[in-house]
Amino acid sequence: MLSVRCDNTSNKNVMVDKLAMLVPKFAGEVSHTRCFLHTMNLVAKSLIREFDVSKKDAEHAWDQNDAE
C-alpha cells in the first residue's frame, strides 16, 4: 500500500496508525495524504467566519442607520 487519502479528522489518524501496525510495508503517517479540498473548505470557512455578524448586531446596525 503506497498511500491513504482521507479527510483530516482525528479518527483517520488512528486508522493510519493501525494500518502501519497491521501492514508491514505501509509507512504510516508519511503515507497519509490529507484531502486538499477538505483543507481548503476548512480555510474558507474560517475566513468567512471572520466577517460573520450576529443577527442581533446586524439588526442593531440597521436600526441605527434608519435613525440617522
Predicted model as a PDB file, atoms N, CA, C, CB and O in Angstrom, pLDDT in the B-factor column:
MODEL        1                                                                  
ATOM      1  N   MET A   1       0.856  -1.161   0.000  1.00 67.00           N  
ATOM      2  CA  MET A   1       0.000   0.000   0.000  1.00 67.00           C  
ATOM      3  C   MET A   1       0.906   1.229   0.000  1.00 67.00           C  
ATOM      4  CB  MET A   1      -0.976  -0.005   1.226  1.00 67.00           C  
ATOM      5  O   MET A   1       1.744   1.398   0.886  1.00 67.00           O  
ATOM      6  N   LEU A   2       0.725   2.072  -0.997  1.00 71.00           N  
ATOM      7  CA  LEU A   2       1.583   3.242  -1.146  1.00 71.00           C  
ATOM      8  C   LEU A   2       1.104   4.419  -0.307  1.00 71.00           C  
ATOM      9  CB  LEU A   2       1.655   3.648  -2.599  1.00 71.00           C  
ATOM     10  O   LEU A   2       1.907   5.080   0.351  1.00 71.00           O  
ATOM     11  N   SER A   3      -0.220   4.689  -0.325  1.00 73.00           N  
ATOM     12  CA  SER A   3      -0.731   5.860   0.367  1.00 73.00           C  
ATOM     13  C   SER A   3      -2.208   5.682   0.689  1.00 73.00           C  
ATOM     14  CB  SER A   3      -0.514   7.120  -0.475  1.00 73.00           C  
ATOM     15  O   SER A   3      -2.906   4.882   0.067  1.00 73.00           O  
ATOM     16  N   VAL A   4      -2.668   6.447   1.680  1.00 74.00           N  
ATOM     17  CA  VAL A   4      -4.086   6.513   2.019  1.00 74.00           C  
ATOM     18  C   VAL A   4      -4.481   7.973   1.974  1.00 74.00           C  
ATOM     19  CB  VAL A   4      -4.386   5.877   3.428  1.00 74.00           C  
ATOM     20  O   VAL A   4      -3.841   8.818   2.598  1.00 74.00           O  
ATOM     21  N   ARG A   5      -5.555   8.274   1.222  1.00 72.00           N  
ATOM     22  CA  ARG A   5      -6.041   9.653   1.141  1.00 72.00           C  
ATOM     23  C   ARG A   5      -7.375   9.716   1.861  1.00 72.00           C  
ATOM     24  CB  ARG A   5      -6.177  10.134  -0.350  1.00 72.00           C  
ATOM     25  O   ARG A   5      -8.288   8.947   1.558  1.00 72.00           O  
ATOM     26  N   CYS A   6      -7.489  10.633   2.815  1.00 74.00           N  
ATOM     27  CA  CYS A   6      -8.729  10.789   3.574  1.00 74.00           C  
ATOM     28  C   CYS A   6      -8.768  12.188   4.182  1.00 74.00           C  
ATOM     29  CB  CYS A   6      -8.849   9.700   4.682  1.00 74.00           C  
ATOM     30  O   CYS A   6      -7.800  12.943   4.097  1.00 74.00           O  
ATOM     31  N   ASP A   7      -9.908  12.522   4.798  1.00 68.00           N  
ATOM     32  CA  ASP A   7     -10.030  13.854   5.378  1.00 68.00           C  
ATOM     33  C   ASP A   7      -9.159  13.991   6.631  1.00 68.00           C  
ATOM     34  CB  ASP A   7     -11.496  14.153   5.715  1.00 68.00           C  
ATOM     35  O   ASP A   7      -8.393  13.090   6.971  1.00 68.00           O  
ATOM     36  N   ASN A   8      -9.291  15.121   7.301  1.00 67.00           N  
ATOM     37  CA  ASN A   8      -8.353  15.465   8.369  1.00 67.00           C  
ATOM     38  C   ASN A   8      -8.864  15.162   9.775  1.00 67.00           C  
ATOM     39  CB  ASN A   8      -8.013  16.911   8.280  1.00 67.00           C  
ATOM     40  O   ASN A   8      -8.332  15.699  10.746  1.00 67.00           O  
ATOM     41  N   THR A   9      -9.867  14.329   9.902  1.00 71.00           N  
ATOM     42  CA  THR A   9     -10.406  14.044  11.224  1.00 71.00           C  
ATOM     43  C   THR A   9      -9.468  13.145  12.019  1.00 71.00           C  
ATOM     44  CB  THR A   9     -11.781  13.395  11.106  1.00 71.00           C  
ATOM     45  O   THR A   9      -8.692  12.376  11.453  1.00 71.00           O  
ATOM     46  N   SER A  10      -9.553  13.256  13.336  1.00 74.00           N  
ATOM     47  CA  SER A  10      -8.619  12.529  14.192  1.00 74.00           C  
ATOM     48  C   SER A  10      -8.783  11.015  14.090  1.00 74.00           C  
ATOM     49  CB  SER A  10      -8.797  12.960  15.627  1.00 74.00           C  
ATOM     50  O   SER A  10      -7.812  10.279  14.261  1.00 74.00           O  
ATOM     51  N   ASN A  11     -10.005  10.539  13.812  1.00 78.00           N  
ATOM     52  CA  ASN A  11     -10.173   9.085  13.704  1.00 78.00           C  
ATOM     53  C   ASN A  11      -9.416   8.525  12.500  1.00 78.00           C  
ATOM     54  CB  ASN A  11     -11.662   8.728  13.597  1.00 78.00           C  
ATOM     55  O   ASN A  11      -9.050   7.350  12.500  1.00 78.00           O  
ATOM     56  N   LYS A  12      -9.179   9.336  11.488  1.00 79.00           N  
ATOM     57  CA  LYS A  12      -8.393   8.887  10.325  1.00 79.00           C  
ATOM     58  C   LYS A  12      -6.920   8.751  10.710  1.00 79.00           C  
ATOM     59  CB  LYS A  12      -8.550   9.878   9.133  1.00 79.00           C  
ATOM     60  O   LYS A  12      -6.215   7.894  10.179  1.00 79.00           O  
ATOM     61  N   ASN A  13      -6.458   9.595  11.632  1.00 80.00           N  
ATOM     62  CA  ASN A  13      -5.086   9.467  12.133  1.00 80.00           C  
ATOM     63  C   ASN A  13      -4.914   8.136  12.856  1.00 80.00           C  
ATOM     64  CB  ASN A  13      -4.735  10.642  13.079  1.00 80.00           C  
ATOM     65  O   ASN A  13      -3.888   7.473  12.705  1.00 80.00           O  
ATOM     66  N   VAL A  14      -5.909   7.749  13.634  1.00 83.00           N  
ATOM     67  CA  VAL A  14      -5.868   6.464  14.333  1.00 83.00           C  
ATOM     68  C   VAL A  14      -5.846   5.324  13.319  1.00 83.00           C  
ATOM     69  CB  VAL A  14      -7.079   6.318  15.290  1.00 83.00           C  
ATOM     70  O   VAL A  14      -5.105   4.354  13.477  1.00 83.00           O  
ATOM     71  N   MET A  15      -6.677   5.453  12.263  1.00 83.00           N  
ATOM     72  CA  MET A  15      -6.712   4.427  11.223  1.00 83.00           C  
ATOM     73  C   MET A  15      -5.340   4.248  10.571  1.00 83.00           C  
ATOM     74  CB  MET A  15      -7.755   4.787  10.159  1.00 83.00           C  
ATOM     75  O   MET A  15      -4.897   3.122  10.346  1.00 83.00           O  
ATOM     76  N   VAL A  16      -4.675   5.355  10.272  1.00 83.00           N  
ATOM     77  CA  VAL A  16      -3.352   5.294   9.644  1.00 83.00           C  
ATOM     78  C   VAL A  16      -2.348   4.622  10.591  1.00 83.00           C  
ATOM     79  CB  VAL A  16      -2.864   6.720   9.258  1.00 83.00           C  
ATOM     80  O   VAL A  16      -1.525   3.818  10.153  1.00 83.00           O  
ATOM     81  N   ASP A  17      -2.416   4.948  11.871  1.00 86.00           N  
ATOM     82  CA  ASP A  17      -1.520   4.319  12.852  1.00 86.00           C  
ATOM     83  C   ASP A  17      -1.750   2.811  12.933  1.00 86.00           C  
ATOM     84  CB  ASP A  17      -1.718   4.952  14.237  1.00 86.00           C  
ATOM     85  O   ASP A  17      -0.800   2.031  12.996  1.00 86.00           O  
ATOM     86  N   LYS A  18      -3.013   2.413  12.932  1.00 87.00           N  
ATOM     87  CA  LYS A  18      -3.345   0.980  12.993  1.00 87.00           C  
ATOM     88  C   LYS A  18      -2.903   0.263  11.723  1.00 87.00           C  
ATOM     89  CB  LYS A  18      -4.858   0.784  13.206  1.00 87.00           C  
ATOM     90  O   LYS A  18      -2.404  -0.860  11.784  1.00 87.00           O  
ATOM     91  N   LEU A  19      -3.086   0.910  10.571  1.00 86.00           N  
ATOM     92  CA  LEU A  19      -2.633   0.313   9.306  1.00 86.00           C  
ATOM     93  C   LEU A  19      -1.129   0.088   9.324  1.00 86.00           C  
ATOM     94  CB  LEU A  19      -3.017   1.209   8.113  1.00 86.00           C  
ATOM     95  O   LEU A  19      -0.639  -0.930   8.835  1.00 86.00           O  
ATOM     96  N   ALA A  20      -0.404   1.042   9.888  1.00 85.00           N  
ATOM     97  CA  ALA A  20       1.052   0.915   9.956  1.00 85.00           C  
ATOM     98  C   ALA A  20       1.453  -0.304  10.781  1.00 85.00           C  
ATOM     99  CB  ALA A  20       1.674   2.186  10.553  1.00 85.00           C  
ATOM    100  O   ALA A  20       2.462  -0.950  10.499  1.00 85.00           O  
ATOM    101  N   MET A  21       0.651  -0.613  11.807  1.00 87.00           N  
ATOM    102  CA  MET A  21       0.955  -1.798  12.628  1.00 87.00           C  
ATOM    103  C   MET A  21       0.567  -3.094  11.911  1.00 87.00           C  
ATOM    104  CB  MET A  21       0.221  -1.712  13.980  1.00 87.00           C  
ATOM    105  O   MET A  21       1.240  -4.115  12.051  1.00 87.00           O  
ATOM    106  N   LEU A  22      -0.522  -3.041  11.142  1.00 87.00           N  
ATOM    107  CA  LEU A  22      -1.052  -4.258  10.510  1.00 87.00           C  
ATOM    108  C   LEU A  22      -0.416  -4.591   9.160  1.00 87.00           C  
ATOM    109  CB  LEU A  22      -2.531  -4.118  10.327  1.00 87.00           C  
ATOM    110  O   LEU A  22      -0.294  -5.760   8.795  1.00 87.00           O  
ATOM    111  N   VAL A  23      -0.013  -3.551   8.423  1.00 87.00           N  
ATOM    112  CA  VAL A  23       0.559  -3.751   7.079  1.00 87.00           C  
ATOM    113  C   VAL A  23       2.042  -3.397   7.138  1.00 87.00           C  
ATOM    114  CB  VAL A  23      -0.188  -2.876   5.994  1.00 87.00           C  
ATOM    115  O   VAL A  23       2.386  -2.218   7.227  1.00 87.00           O  
ATOM    116  N   PRO A  24       2.914  -4.379   7.091  1.00 84.00           N  
ATOM    117  CA  PRO A  24       4.353  -4.141   7.282  1.00 84.00           C  
ATOM    118  C   PRO A  24       4.974  -3.122   6.321  1.00 84.00           C  
ATOM    119  CB  PRO A  24       5.081  -5.430   7.141  1.00 84.00           C  
ATOM    120  O   PRO A  24       5.859  -2.367   6.724  1.00 84.00           O  
ATOM    121  N   LYS A  25       4.535  -3.085   5.082  1.00 85.00           N  
ATOM    122  CA  LYS A  25       5.165  -2.171   4.118  1.00 85.00           C  
ATOM    123  C   LYS A  25       4.505  -0.797   4.058  1.00 85.00           C  
ATOM    124  CB  LYS A  25       5.140  -2.786   2.747  1.00 85.00           C  
ATOM    125  O   LYS A  25       4.904   0.042   3.251  1.00 85.00           O  
ATOM    126  N   PHE A  26       3.506  -0.558   4.897  1.00 81.00           N  
ATOM    127  CA  PHE A  26       2.833   0.747   4.932  1.00 81.00           C  
ATOM    128  C   PHE A  26       3.619   1.666   5.852  1.00 81.00           C  
ATOM    129  CB  PHE A  26       1.346   0.614   5.414  1.00 81.00           C  
ATOM    130  O   PHE A  26       3.903   1.307   6.994  1.00 81.00           O  
ATOM    131  N   ALA A  27       3.976   2.857   5.361  1.00 84.00           N  
ATOM    132  CA  ALA A  27       4.878   3.761   6.083  1.00 84.00           C  
ATOM    133  C   ALA A  27       4.206   4.603   7.162  1.00 84.00           C  
ATOM    134  CB  ALA A  27       5.541   4.669   5.113  1.00 84.00           C  
ATOM    135  O   ALA A  27       4.874   5.416   7.802  1.00 84.00           O  
ATOM    136  N   GLY A  28       2.917   4.435   7.378  1.00 81.00           N  
ATOM    137  CA  GLY A  28       2.234   5.180   8.432  1.00 81.00           C  
ATOM    138  C   GLY A  28       1.974   6.625   8.067  1.00 81.00           C  
ATOM    139  O   GLY A  28       1.527   6.920   6.959  1.00 81.00           O  
ATOM    140  N   GLU A  29       2.254   7.541   9.006  1.00 78.00           N  
ATOM    141  CA  GLU A  29       1.937   8.971   8.833  1.00 78.00           C  
ATOM    142  C   GLU A  29       2.537   9.559   7.553  1.00 78.00           C  
ATOM    143  CB  GLU A  29       2.439   9.762  10.036  1.00 78.00           C  
ATOM    144  O   GLU A  29       1.940  10.444   6.941  1.00 78.00           O  
ATOM    145  N   VAL A  30       3.681   9.087   7.158  1.00 78.00           N  
ATOM    146  CA  VAL A  30       4.324   9.577   5.924  1.00 78.00           C  
ATOM    147  C   VAL A  30       3.452   9.287   4.696  1.00 78.00           C  
ATOM    148  CB  VAL A  30       5.720   8.924   5.747  1.00 78.00           C  
ATOM    149  O   VAL A  30       3.492  10.022   3.709  1.00 78.00           O  
ATOM    150  N   SER A  31       2.672   8.216   4.768  1.00 79.00           N  
ATOM    151  CA  SER A  31       1.826   7.816   3.644  1.00 79.00           C  
ATOM    152  C   SER A  31       0.385   8.299   3.771  1.00 79.00           C  
ATOM    153  CB  SER A  31       1.838   6.320   3.512  1.00 79.00           C  
ATOM    154  O   SER A  31      -0.480   7.885   2.999  1.00 79.00           O  
ATOM    155  N   HIS A  32       0.125   9.163   4.732  1.00 76.00           N  
ATOM    156  CA  HIS A  32      -1.222   9.701   4.923  1.00 76.00           C  
ATOM    157  C   HIS A  32      -1.345  10.994   4.122  1.00 76.00           C  
ATOM    158  CB  HIS A  32      -1.525   9.950   6.440  1.00 76.00           C  
ATOM    159  O   HIS A  32      -0.785  12.023   4.500  1.00 76.00           O  
ATOM    160  N   THR A  33      -2.074  10.932   3.024  1.00 76.00           N  
ATOM    161  CA  THR A  33      -2.300  12.104   2.184  1.00 76.00           C  
ATOM    162  C   THR A  33      -3.628  12.724   2.582  1.00 76.00           C  
ATOM    163  CB  THR A  33      -2.285  11.733   0.666  1.00 76.00           C  
ATOM    164  O   THR A  33      -4.683  12.114   2.410  1.00 76.00           O  
ATOM    165  N   ARG A  34      -3.576  13.907   3.101  1.00 75.00           N  
ATOM    166  CA  ARG A  34      -4.811  14.575   3.535  1.00 75.00           C  
ATOM    167  C   ARG A  34      -5.512  15.184   2.335  1.00 75.00           C  
ATOM    168  CB  ARG A  34      -4.512  15.667   4.595  1.00 75.00           C  
ATOM    169  O   ARG A  34      -4.871  15.629   1.383  1.00 75.00           O  
ATOM    170  N   CYS A  35      -6.832  15.197   2.392  1.00 77.00           N  
ATOM    171  CA  CYS A  35      -7.635  15.698   1.280  1.00 77.00           C  
ATOM    172  C   CYS A  35      -7.466  17.217   1.150  1.00 77.00           C  
ATOM    173  CB  CYS A  35      -9.128  15.331   1.479  1.00 77.00           C  
ATOM    174  O   CYS A  35      -7.808  17.963   2.067  1.00 77.00           O  
ATOM    175  N   PHE A  36      -6.947  17.661   0.023  1.00 80.00           N  
ATOM    176  CA  PHE A  36      -6.693  19.080  -0.194  1.00 80.00           C  
ATOM    177  C   PHE A  36      -7.991  19.882  -0.183  1.00 80.00           C  
ATOM    178  CB  PHE A  36      -5.958  19.290  -1.516  1.00 80.00           C  
ATOM    179  O   PHE A  36      -8.037  20.972   0.386  1.00 80.00           O  
ATOM    180  N   LEU A  37      -9.044  19.355  -0.805  1.00 81.00           N  
ATOM    181  CA  LEU A  37     -10.308  20.087  -0.851  1.00 81.00           C  
ATOM    182  C   LEU A  37     -10.918  20.241   0.540  1.00 81.00           C  
ATOM    183  CB  LEU A  37     -11.295  19.377  -1.776  1.00 81.00           C  
ATOM    184  O   LEU A  37     -11.524  21.270   0.840  1.00 81.00           O  
ATOM    185  N   HIS A  38     -10.764  19.241   1.378  1.00 80.00           N  
ATOM    186  CA  HIS A  38     -11.255  19.348   2.751  1.00 80.00           C  
ATOM    187  C   HIS A  38     -10.486  20.444   3.486  1.00 80.00           C  
ATOM    188  CB  HIS A  38     -11.120  17.990   3.494  1.00 80.00           C  
ATOM    189  O   HIS A  38     -11.079  21.227   4.228  1.00 80.00           O  
ATOM    190  N   THR A  39      -9.193  20.500   3.289  1.00 81.00           N  
ATOM    191  CA  THR A  39      -8.379  21.541   3.914  1.00 81.00           C  
ATOM    192  C   THR A  39      -8.792  22.925   3.422  1.00 81.00           C  
ATOM    193  CB  THR A  39      -6.891  21.302   3.628  1.00 81.00           C  
ATOM    194  O   THR A  39      -8.916  23.858   4.216  1.00 81.00           O  
ATOM    195  N   MET A  40      -9.006  23.059   2.114  1.00 88.00           N  
ATOM    196  CA  MET A  40      -9.435  24.350   1.548  1.00 88.00           C  
ATOM    197  C   MET A  40     -10.805  24.763   2.093  1.00 88.00           C  
ATOM    198  CB  MET A  40      -9.485  24.272   0.006  1.00 88.00           C  
ATOM    199  O   MET A  40     -11.040  25.942   2.357  1.00 88.00           O  
ATOM    200  N   ASN A  41     -11.695  23.801   2.257  1.00 87.00           N  
ATOM    201  CA  ASN A  41     -13.011  24.092   2.810  1.00 87.00           C  
ATOM    202  C   ASN A  41     -12.893  24.619   4.238  1.00 87.00           C  
ATOM    203  CB  ASN A  41     -13.893  22.839   2.775  1.00 87.00           C  
ATOM    204  O   ASN A  41     -13.582  25.575   4.596  1.00 87.00           O  
ATOM    205  N   LEU A  42     -12.040  24.018   5.054  1.00 86.00           N  
ATOM    206  CA  LEU A  42     -11.835  24.480   6.417  1.00 86.00           C  
ATOM    207  C   LEU A  42     -11.251  25.891   6.455  1.00 86.00           C  
ATOM    208  CB  LEU A  42     -10.923  23.520   7.160  1.00 86.00           C  
ATOM    209  O   LEU A  42     -11.646  26.711   7.284  1.00 86.00           O  
ATOM    210  N   VAL A  43     -10.314  26.165   5.556  1.00 90.00           N  
ATOM    211  CA  VAL A  43      -9.715  27.507   5.478  1.00 90.00           C  
ATOM    212  C   VAL A  43     -10.762  28.533   5.071  1.00 90.00           C  
ATOM    213  CB  VAL A  43      -8.537  27.525   4.476  1.00 90.00           C  
ATOM    214  O   VAL A  43     -10.855  29.602   5.675  1.00 90.00           O  
ATOM    215  N   ALA A  44     -11.557  28.212   4.041  1.00 91.00           N  
ATOM    216  CA  ALA A  44     -12.592  29.134   3.564  1.00 91.00           C  
ATOM    217  C   ALA A  44     -13.610  29.431   4.664  1.00 91.00           C  
ATOM    218  CB  ALA A  44     -13.303  28.550   2.329  1.00 91.00           C  
ATOM    219  O   ALA A  44     -14.005  30.582   4.850  1.00 91.00           O  
ATOM    220  N   LYS A  45     -14.030  28.407   5.387  1.00 90.00           N  
ATOM    221  CA  LYS A  45     -14.993  28.612   6.465  1.00 90.00           C  
ATOM    222  C   LYS A  45     -14.427  29.512   7.558  1.00 90.00           C  
ATOM    223  CB  LYS A  45     -15.411  27.272   7.058  1.00 90.00           C  
ATOM    224  O   LYS A  45     -15.137  30.366   8.089  1.00 90.00           O  
ATOM    225  N   SER A  46     -13.164  29.325   7.893  1.00 90.00           N  
ATOM    226  CA  SER A  46     -12.575  30.155   8.948  1.00 90.00           C  
ATOM    227  C   SER A  46     -12.437  31.608   8.492  1.00 90.00           C  
ATOM    228  CB  SER A  46     -11.202  29.600   9.363  1.00 90.00           C  
ATOM    229  O   SER A  46     -12.588  32.525   9.299  1.00 90.00           O  
ATOM    230  N   LEU A  47     -12.150  31.826   7.208  1.00 90.00           N  
ATOM    231  CA  LEU A  47     -12.068  33.198   6.689  1.00 90.00           C  
ATOM    232  C   LEU A  47     -13.439  33.860   6.661  1.00 90.00           C  
ATOM    233  CB  LEU A  47     -11.458  33.203   5.282  1.00 90.00           C  
ATOM    234  O   LEU A  47     -13.578  35.021   7.046  1.00 90.00           O  
ATOM    235  N   ILE A  48     -14.441  33.133   6.211  1.00 87.00           N  
ATOM    236  CA  ILE A  48     -15.797  33.682   6.144  1.00 87.00           C  
ATOM    237  C   ILE A  48     -16.309  33.996   7.548  1.00 87.00           C  
ATOM    238  CB  ILE A  48     -16.752  32.694   5.432  1.00 87.00           C  
ATOM    239  O   ILE A  48     -17.001  34.995   7.748  1.00 87.00           O  
ATOM    240  N   ARG A  49     -15.974  33.151   8.517  1.00 84.00           N  
ATOM    241  CA  ARG A  49     -16.412  33.355   9.901  1.00 84.00           C  
ATOM    242  C   ARG A  49     -15.919  34.693  10.439  1.00 84.00           C  
ATOM    243  CB  ARG A  49     -15.912  32.213  10.795  1.00 84.00           C  
ATOM    244  O   ARG A  49     -16.573  35.287  11.297  1.00 84.00           O  
ATOM    245  N   GLU A  50     -14.781  35.179   9.954  1.00 83.00           N  
ATOM    246  CA  GLU A  50     -14.248  36.463  10.413  1.00 83.00           C  
ATOM    247  C   GLU A  50     -15.180  37.626  10.062  1.00 83.00           C  
ATOM    248  CB  GLU A  50     -12.866  36.703   9.806  1.00 83.00           C  
ATOM    249  O   GLU A  50     -15.159  38.659  10.732  1.00 83.00           O  
ATOM    250  N   PHE A  51     -15.994  37.466   9.019  1.00 82.00           N  
ATOM    251  CA  PHE A  51     -16.878  38.534   8.570  1.00 82.00           C  
ATOM    252  C   PHE A  51     -18.323  38.335   9.005  1.00 82.00           C  
ATOM    253  CB  PHE A  51     -16.817  38.646   7.079  1.00 82.00           C  
ATOM    254  O   PHE A  51     -19.187  39.151   8.686  1.00 82.00           O  
ATOM    255  N   ASP A  52     -18.587  37.252   9.732  1.00 78.00           N  
ATOM    256  CA  ASP A  52     -19.940  36.996  10.215  1.00 78.00           C  
ATOM    257  C   ASP A  52     -20.335  38.037  11.253  1.00 78.00           C  
ATOM    258  CB  ASP A  52     -20.047  35.580  10.809  1.00 78.00           C  
ATOM    259  O   ASP A  52     -19.534  38.436  12.098  1.00 78.00           O  
ATOM    260  N   VAL A  53     -21.568  38.458  11.170  1.00 71.00           N  
ATOM    261  CA  VAL A  53     -22.124  39.384  12.144  1.00 71.00           C  
ATOM    262  C   VAL A  53     -23.326  38.691  12.753  1.00 71.00           C  
ATOM    263  CB  VAL A  53     -22.511  40.769  11.495  1.00 71.00           C  
ATOM    264  O   VAL A  53     -24.142  38.117  12.032  1.00 71.00           O  
ATOM    265  N   SER A  54     -23.446  38.737  14.071  1.00 74.00           N  
ATOM    266  CA  SER A  54     -24.594  38.097  14.698  1.00 74.00           C  
ATOM    267  C   SER A  54     -25.869  38.810  14.271  1.00 74.00           C  
ATOM    268  CB  SER A  54     -24.455  38.100  16.238  1.00 74.00           C  
ATOM    269  O   SER A  54     -25.838  39.989  13.918  1.00 74.00           O  
ATOM    270  N   LYS A  55     -26.985  38.099  14.301  1.00 70.00           N  
ATOM    271  CA  LYS A  55     -28.269  38.668  13.876  1.00 70.00           C  
ATOM    272  C   LYS A  55     -28.610  39.892  14.726  1.00 70.00           C  
ATOM    273  CB  LYS A  55     -29.399  37.608  13.977  1.00 70.00           C  
ATOM    274  O   LYS A  55     -29.110  40.890  14.207  1.00 70.00           O  
ATOM    275  N   LYS A  56     -28.342  39.819  16.023  1.00 70.00           N  
ATOM    276  CA  LYS A  56     -28.635  40.931  16.925  1.00 70.00           C  
ATOM    277  C   LYS A  56     -27.831  42.170  16.531  1.00 70.00           C  
ATOM    278  CB  LYS A  56     -28.329  40.537  18.382  1.00 70.00           C  
ATOM    279  O   LYS A  56     -28.375  43.273  16.481  1.00 70.00           O  
ATOM    280  N   ASP A  57     -26.534  41.990  16.250  1.00 72.00           N  
ATOM    281  CA  ASP A  57     -25.684  43.120  15.857  1.00 72.00           C  
ATOM    282  C   ASP A  57     -26.123  43.694  14.517  1.00 72.00           C  
ATOM    283  CB  ASP A  57     -24.213  42.686  15.784  1.00 72.00           C  
ATOM    284  O   ASP A  57     -26.099  44.910  14.329  1.00 72.00           O  
ATOM    285  N   ALA A  58     -26.520  42.845  13.594  1.00 69.00           N  
ATOM    286  CA  ALA A  58     -26.963  43.302  12.279  1.00 69.00           C  
ATOM    287  C   ALA A  58     -28.243  44.122  12.399  1.00 69.00           C  
ATOM    288  CB  ALA A  58     -27.182  42.107  11.337  1.00 69.00           C  
ATOM    289  O   ALA A  58     -28.370  45.169  11.765  1.00 69.00           O  
ATOM    290  N   GLU A  59     -29.192  43.654  13.208  1.00 73.00           N  
ATOM    291  CA  GLU A  59     -30.445  44.396  13.394  1.00 73.00           C  
ATOM    292  C   GLU A  59     -30.178  45.736  14.068  1.00 73.00           C  
ATOM    293  CB  GLU A  59     -31.447  43.571  14.229  1.00 73.00           C  
ATOM    294  O   GLU A  59     -30.794  46.742  13.720  1.00 73.00           O  
ATOM    295  N   HIS A  60     -29.264  45.750  15.028  1.00 72.00           N  
ATOM    296  CA  HIS A  60     -28.905  46.993  15.722  1.00 72.00           C  
ATOM    297  C   HIS A  60     -28.289  47.988  14.729  1.00 72.00           C  
ATOM    298  CB  HIS A  60     -27.914  46.705  16.891  1.00 72.00           C  
ATOM    299  O   HIS A  60     -28.597  49.179  14.774  1.00 72.00           O  
ATOM    300  N   ALA A  61     -27.432  47.508  13.847  1.00 69.00           N  
ATOM    301  CA  ALA A  61     -26.803  48.383  12.849  1.00 69.00           C  
ATOM    302  C   ALA A  61     -27.850  48.959  11.903  1.00 69.00           C  
ATOM    303  CB  ALA A  61     -25.734  47.612  12.048  1.00 69.00           C  
ATOM    304  O   ALA A  61     -27.796  50.141  11.563  1.00 69.00           O  
ATOM    305  N   TRP A  62     -28.812  48.122  11.473  1.00 67.00           N  
ATOM    306  CA  TRP A  62     -29.882  48.614  10.586  1.00 67.00           C  
ATOM    307  C   TRP A  62     -30.734  49.653  11.312  1.00 67.00           C  
ATOM    308  CB  TRP A  62     -30.774  47.438  10.093  1.00 67.00           C  
ATOM    309  O   TRP A  62     -31.107  50.665  10.718  1.00 67.00           O  
ATOM    310  N   ASP A  63     -31.044  49.419  12.581  1.00 71.00           N  
ATOM    311  CA  ASP A  63     -31.844  50.355  13.354  1.00 71.00           C  
ATOM    312  C   ASP A  63     -31.142  51.694  13.502  1.00 71.00           C  
ATOM    313  CB  ASP A  63     -32.156  49.777  14.720  1.00 71.00           C  
ATOM    314  O   ASP A  63     -31.768  52.748  13.391  1.00 71.00           O  
ATOM    315  N   GLN A  64     -29.837  51.649  13.753  1.00 70.00           N  
ATOM    316  CA  GLN A  64     -29.062  52.894  13.869  1.00 70.00           C  
ATOM    317  C   GLN A  64     -29.031  53.642  12.551  1.00 70.00           C  
ATOM    318  CB  GLN A  64     -27.631  52.599  14.332  1.00 70.00           C  
ATOM    319  O   GLN A  64     -29.124  54.869  12.528  1.00 70.00           O  
ATOM    320  N   ASN A  65     -28.902  52.916  11.459  1.00 64.00           N  
ATOM    321  CA  ASN A  65     -28.858  53.526  10.137  1.00 64.00           C  
ATOM    322  C   ASN A  65     -30.197  54.178   9.806  1.00 64.00           C  
ATOM    323  CB  ASN A  65     -28.494  52.479   9.071  1.00 64.00           C  
ATOM    324  O   ASN A  65     -30.229  55.257   9.216  1.00 64.00           O  
ATOM    325  N   ASP A  66     -31.292  53.541  10.176  1.00 68.00           N  
ATOM    326  CA  ASP A  66     -32.629  54.108   9.919  1.00 68.00           C  
ATOM    327  C   ASP A  66     -32.860  55.361  10.748  1.00 68.00           C  
ATOM    328  CB  ASP A  66     -33.725  53.072  10.224  1.00 68.00           C  
ATOM    329  O   ASP A  66     -33.553  56.277  10.305  1.00 68.00           O  
ATOM    330  N   ALA A  67     -32.289  55.412  11.943  1.00 66.00           N  
ATOM    331  CA  ALA A  67     -32.477  56.563  12.823  1.00 66.00           C  
ATOM    332  C   ALA A  67     -31.754  57.791  12.308  1.00 66.00           C  
ATOM    333  CB  ALA A  67     -31.999  56.239  14.222  1.00 66.00           C  
ATOM    334  O   ALA A  67     -32.139  58.916  12.629  1.00 66.00           O  
ATOM    335  N   GLU A  68     -30.743  57.600  11.536  1.00 62.00           N  
ATOM    336  CA  GLU A  68     -29.943  58.743  11.029  1.00 62.00           C  
ATOM    337  C   GLU A  68     -30.604  59.298   9.853  1.00 62.00           C  
ATOM    338  CB  GLU A  68     -28.512  58.348  10.678  1.00 62.00           C  
ATOM    339  O   GLU A  68     -30.112  60.261   9.265  1.00 62.00           O  
TER     340      GLU A  68                                                      
ENDMDL                                                                          
END                                                                             
